[in-house]
Amino acid sequence: MRVLFATILLVASFSVNAQTKVGNRWVDNNLTIQVKIDRIKAKGEFYICIADTSRGECIENLVSGVEVKVFDQNDQLLWEGIASGRTVGLSLPKPMPNAHYLKINTFKPWVVNKSTGTRIHQDERISVKYYVQ
């Protein structure tokens, strides 16, 4: 009986910050964009994912198109572009050794579960400021 109760508590604790159904939409405001690999200065490329902020882990089946802006230390825009979200890697036109930070924003206030095609909504677009390594 104790094992069953402990299992139920464990499962419930993992689902506290999970997606919830609100009306006819799935909603999860615990999502962010995470830079997994940063090769911006040396090769002009980086890899991102949609991650769960409560666990700090990428959710591999969630995708979104993004807008990317690269800035130097003086807040001067070095480059801007978009990515469809179909791939996790983004290539800049060239290495950017002067890059200091990125601003990455999703196009819309939702991401898509590529396994099911379901939209998972947020209250607003995901927006992050990432400092280049």
N, C-alpha and C positions, 0 to 999 in steps of 0.2 A: 504494500500500500504506500509506504514512504517513497519507494522508487517511482511509482506512478505519479505521485504528487510532485516530486522533484522534477520529473520530466515535464509535466504540465507547466510548472513555474519557469523552467528553462525555455520552453517554446514560447511562452507568453512574453518573457523578457526580450526575446529576439524580435517579436512582432510589434512591440510598443512603438518603435520608430518607423515601421514599415508603411507601405502604401495603404491608404484607406479609401473606401468608396464613398464619395460625396455626391449624392444625386446619381447621375448616370456617368460620372467621371471618376477615374482613379487619380488621387492626389498624393504627392510626397514632397514635402518641403525640406527634406533632409538630403537633397542631392546637390552636388557641386561638380565643378570640372577640376580634375587633378592632372597635373603634368607628370607623366610616368618617366619619361626619358627626356633629358635636356641636352641637346647638342647644338644649340643656337649659335653660340660664339664660334665654335670650331667648324661646324658643317652646315649651319643654317637649317636645322631640322629639329623637330620635337614631336613627342607622342603624348596624346591626351586620352582621358577616359572620363566617363560619368561615374562619380563615386558617391557612396553613402557617407555623409559626414559623421553619423553616429558610430560607424565602424571604421572609417578611414580606408575603406577598400573599394576598388573598382568593381562596378557591376558590368560585366563584359557584354551583356545583351542589350544594354541601353545605349542609344546613339542620339546625336543632335547635330545639326549644322551650326557652325560658329563663325563669328566675326573675330578677327585677331588684329591687334594693333601692337607694334613693337616700338618701344620708346628708349631713348638713351638716358643718361643720368641727369641731363638738363631738361627732361620732359619734352624733348623734341621728337616728333614722330619720325621713325626711320622707315617703317613699312606698314602697310595695312592690306588685309586680304580676307578671303572667306574660305571655308572648307565645308564640304557637303555633309560630313559626318559619316560617310560610307567607309572611310578608312581612319585609323587612329593616328597615322603619321601625317605630319604637315611639313612640307619643304618650302623654305623661303628661297628667293631667287639667288641668294649667296650667303655665305657665312656672315654673321653680324657680331664682330668682336666688341662693338660699342654698345650692344643691347644691354639694358639695365632691368627692364621689366616688360611684361606683356599684359594687355587687357584682353580677356577672352569673354565673349558674351554669346549665349545661345540666340538663335534667330527669334524663337518664339518661347512663350512661357510653358513649354512642355518638352519632354523627351519621348522617344519612341522605343518600345520594346521590340527589337528586330525579330524576335522569335514569334511573337503573336501579332505585331502590328499595332498594339494598343498604345495610345498616348497616355503618358503619365504627367499630369499637370502640376505646376508650381504656382504660387501666388504671383510671382513675377519671373522674368527671364533670369537664368543663372548668369551671374557676372562674377568674375574673379580677377584679381590682380596678382600676377605671379612674378616673383623676382628671379631673374635669370642667374643660373649657377656659374 
